[in-house]
């Protein structure tokens, strides 16, 4: 699995938080609530949210810097998992085969070696009843009629500097992301569930978020300052002033599934609809869902 080493303090301070009800709704899908794994945990934002619903949470990241910033929680155990670890070592560390009730990956799975990660996930997930959920959000956001077109122009200039090929999954809203799991009603491969995240911030808070984009650093490496003084002033004017607090609405997308079929049961986001559920092709492997990422 690969990772981009952001300026960790900026990244963790600036990024939006995930709604608490996501965790309760995901927990309602899994048959048991003994063990969860939050992969690519960063500072543990998702891990500590999940911990409200599970007995134990293992939170892992290939970045030791991020792990050292993990939010303390009595149910969460953080582990630095360098890419040199074998699949067997990862499975043993997290809990062994057929032991994990929920796997979450919050705004990180696009950086992973997907065939390897999915192979580990399938070994770890409890059968039946284990759930895996991945989600992220794009650079597309809504603030106000005055601000949105200015931000759209800035984003268009920044897009070429999202230099990592994995970023295309995010740009596509995970529509192109391989996801070899049977749907549980929260999106499916090629058809992610569209959601929203709202965050209320000042203009300075907004700027911290933008500065955490990988494209900003990538542009600087090429001698381009995307957030020049003139650009910041234009954005600030469209925002309505540096002291004004506004609500940003982020477009978000989620995929959730299980490695096993759920016969005669389809669970929707609101847990209200029941209908016949097709059996997934159990003889397929992760390699059937696309080639490994170029590293």
C-alpha positions in Angstrom: 0.0 0.0 0.0 1.2 3.5 -0.8 0.7 6.8 0.9 1.3 10.5 0.3 3.1 12.1 3.1 1.2 15.3 3.6 2.2 18.0 6.1 0.4 16.0 8.7 -0.6 18.9 11.1 -2.1 20.9 8.3 -3.8 17.9 6.8 -5.4 16.7 10.0 -6.5 20.2 11.1 -8.1 21.1 7.8 -9.9 18.1 6.5 -13.7 17.7 7.1 -15.0 15.2 9.7 -17.4 12.4 8.9 -21.0 12.3 10.2 -21.4 10.1 13.3 -24.6 8.5 11.9 -22.5 6.9 9.1 -20.8 4.8 11.7 -24.1 3.7 13.4 -25.6 2.8 10.0 -22.5 0.8 9.0 -22.5 -1.0 12.4 -26.2 -1.9 11.8 -25.1 -3.9 8.8 -22.5 -6.2 10.4 -23.7 -9.3 12.2 -21.3 -8.9 15.1 -19.5 -6.0 16.8 -16.4 -7.5 18.3 -13.6 -6.2 16.0 -13.2 -3.5 13.4 -10.2 -2.5 11.3 -9.7 1.1 10.1 -7.1 0.9 7.3 -5.2 4.1 6.3 -6.4 5.6 9.6 -4.4 8.8 9.5 -5.1 10.4 12.9 -7.9 7.9 13.7 -10.9 10.1 12.9 -12.9 7.2 11.6 -11.4 4.7 14.0 -12.6 6.6 17.1 -16.0 7.0 15.5 -16.3 3.3 14.8 -15.2 2.5 18.4 -18.5 3.7 19.7 -20.1 0.6 18.1 -17.4 -2.1 18.3 -15.5 -3.8 21.2 -12.1 -3.2 19.7 -10.7 -1.3 16.7 -7.3 -1.9 15.1 -6.2 1.3 13.3 -3.3 1.0 10.8 -1.3 3.3 8.5 1.9 3.1 6.5 2.7 6.6 7.7 4.4 6.5 11.1 3.9 10.3 11.4 0.2 9.9 11.1 0.1 7.1 13.6 1.9 9.2 16.1 -0.9 11.8 15.8 -3.6 9.2 16.4 -6.5 10.3 18.7 -6.4 8.4 22.0 -9.4 6.1 22.6 -9.6 3.2 25.1 -10.9 0.8 22.4 -8.5 1.8 19.6 -5.1 0.3 19.1 -2.8 2.0 16.6 -0.2 0.2 14.5 2.4 1.4 12.0 2.2 -1.0 9.1 5.0 -0.4 6.6 4.5 -1.7 3.1 7.2 -4.3 3.7 4.8 -6.3 5.9 3.6 -9.5 4.2 -0.1 -10.3 3.8 0.2 -13.0 6.5 1.8 -10.6 8.9 -1.1 -8.1 8.3 -3.7 -10.8 8.8 -2.1 -12.0 12.0 -1.6 -8.4 13.4 -5.2 -7.4 12.9 -6.9 -10.5 14.3 -6.6 -13.6 12.1 -8.8 -14.9 9.3 -12.5 -14.6 9.6 -12.3 -12.3 12.6 -13.2 -8.8 11.5 -16.7 -7.5 11.6 -16.2 -4.1 9.8 -13.4 -2.7 7.7 -13.4 1.0 6.9 -11.1 3.1 4.7 -11.8 6.8 4.9 -10.4 8.9 2.1 -7.5 6.6 1.6 -8.2 3.4 -0.4 -7.3 5.1 -3.7 -3.6 5.1 -2.5 -3.6 1.4 -1.8 -2.3 -1.6 -3.7 -5.8 -2.6 -4.3 -5.4 -6.3 -5.2 -3.2 -6.8 -2.2 -5.5 -4.9 0.1 -8.7 -6.7 -1.1 -7.0 -10.1 -0.7 -6.2 -9.2 2.9 -9.7 -7.8 3.5 -11.4 -11.0 2.2 -9.2 -13.2 4.5 -10.0 -11.0 7.5 -13.7 -10.4 7.1 -16.1 -12.6 9.1 -18.2 -14.8 6.9 -21.1 -14.3 6.8 -21.8 -10.8 8.1 -18.5 -9.0 7.7 -18.7 -5.5 6.0 -16.2 -3.4 4.2 -16.9 0.3 3.5 -14.7 2.8 1.6 -15.5 6.5 1.1 -13.9 9.8 0.0 -14.9 13.2 -1.3 -13.8 15.3 -4.3 -12.5 18.8 -4.6 -15.9 19.8 -5.8 -17.8 21.8 -3.1 -20.6 24.2 -2.7 -20.4 27.4 -0.6 -22.4 30.2 -2.2 -23.4 31.4 -5.7 -20.7 34.1 -5.5 -17.9 31.8 -4.3 -18.6 28.6 -6.2 -17.6 29.7 -9.8 -14.4 31.3 -8.5 -13.5 28.1 -6.7 -14.4 26.1 -9.8 -11.9 28.1 -11.8 -9.2 27.6 -9.2 -9.9 23.8 -9.0 -9.6 23.5 -12.8 -6.1 25.1 -12.6 -5.2 22.7 -9.8 -6.4 19.5 -11.4 -3.3 18.9 -13.6 -1.1 18.9 -10.5 -2.9 16.0 -8.9 0.1 14.1 -10.2 -0.6 10.7 -8.7 -2.5 8.3 -11.0 -4.5 7.1 -8.0 -6.1 10.6 -7.7 -8.1 9.7 -10.8 -10.3 7.4 -8.7 -11.2 10.4 -6.5 -11.8 12.7 -9.6 -14.1 10.0 -10.9 -16.0 9.9 -7.6 -14.9 6.2 -7.1 -17.0 5.2 -10.2 -13.9 3.6 -11.7 -12.6 2.1 -8.4 -12.5 -1.7 -8.4 -14.6 -3.0 -5.6 -15.0 -6.8 -5.7 -17.6 -7.2 -3.0 -21.3 -8.0 -2.9 -23.4 -4.8 -2.4 -25.3 -4.3 0.8 -27.3 -1.4 -0.5 -24.7 1.4 0.0 -23.3 1.6 -3.5 -21.7 -1.0 -5.7 -18.8 -1.2 -8.0 -19.2 1.5 -10.6 -22.2 3.0 -8.8 -21.1 4.6 -5.5 -23.7 6.0 -3.1 -23.6 9.8 -3.3 -23.5 11.6 0.0 -22.6 15.0 1.5 -20.4 16.3 4.3 -20.9 19.7 5.7 -18.3 21.8 7.6 -18.7 25.3 8.9 -15.4 27.2 8.8 -13.9 30.7 8.4 -12.0 31.7 5.3 -8.7 30.8 7.0 -10.1 27.4 7.8 -11.0 27.0 4.1 -7.5 28.0 3.1 -5.9 25.4 5.4 -8.0 22.8 3.7 -6.9 23.8 0.2 -3.3 24.0 1.3 -3.6 20.3 2.3 -4.3 19.3 -1.3 -1.5 17.2 -2.8 -1.8 19.3 -5.9 -0.5 22.4 -4.0 2.7 20.7 -3.1 3.1 19.1 -6.5 2.7 22.5 -8.2 5.3 24.1 -6.0 7.8 21.3 -7.0 7.4 22.6 -10.6 7.8 26.2 -9.6 4.1 27.1 -9.7 2.3 28.8 -6.8 -1.4 28.0 -7.1 -2.3 30.0 -4.0 -0.6 33.2 -5.0 -1.4 36.4 -3.1 -3.7 37.5 -6.0 -5.5 34.2 -6.0 -6.1 34.2 -2.3 -7.4 37.7 -2.4 -9.9 36.7 -5.2 -11.1 33.8 -3.2 -11.4 35.9 -0.1 -13.5 38.5 -1.8 -15.8 35.9 -3.3 -16.0 34.2 0.2 -17.2 37.5 1.7 -14.2 38.4 3.9 -11.6 36.6 6.0 -13.8 36.7 9.2 -17.0 35.4 7.6 -18.0 31.9 8.6 -19.6 29.8 5.9 -20.7 26.2 5.5 -18.9 24.1 2.9 -20.8 21.2 1.4 -18.5 18.5 0.1 -19.7 15.9 -2.4 -18.9 12.5 -1.0 -19.2 8.9 -2.2 -19.3 5.5 -0.5 -19.0 1.9 -1.5 -19.9 -0.9 1.0 -20.1 -4.6 0.6 -19.5 -8.1 1.9 -17.5 -11.0 0.7 -20.5 -13.3 1.0 -23.9 -13.3 -0.5 -26.8 -12.2 1.7 -29.7 -14.4 0.5 -33.1 -12.9 0.4 -32.1 -9.7 2.1 -31.1 -6.3 0.8 -30.4 -3.7 3.4 -30.8 -0.1 2.3 -29.3 3.0 3.9 -32.4 3.5 5.9 -32.6 -0.2 6.7 -36.2 -0.4 5.5 -36.4 -2.2 2.2 -36.2 -6.0 1.8 -36.0 -7.9 -1.5 -34.3 -10.8 -3.1 -30.5 -10.3 -3.3 -28.5 -12.0 -6.0 -25.6 -14.4 -5.2 -22.2 -12.9 -5.9 -19.7 -14.9 -8.0 -17.6 -16.4 -5.3 -15.0 -17.9 -7.7 -13.8 -14.4 -8.7 -10.5 -13.1 -7.2 -9.4 -9.5 -6.7 -7.4 -9.7 -10.0 -10.6 -10.1 -11.9 -11.5 -6.6 -11.1 -8.6 -4.8 -12.8 -4.8 -4.8 -12.9 -2.6 -3.7 -10.0 -1.8 0.0 -9.8 1.5 1.0 -11.2 3.9 1.9 -8.4 
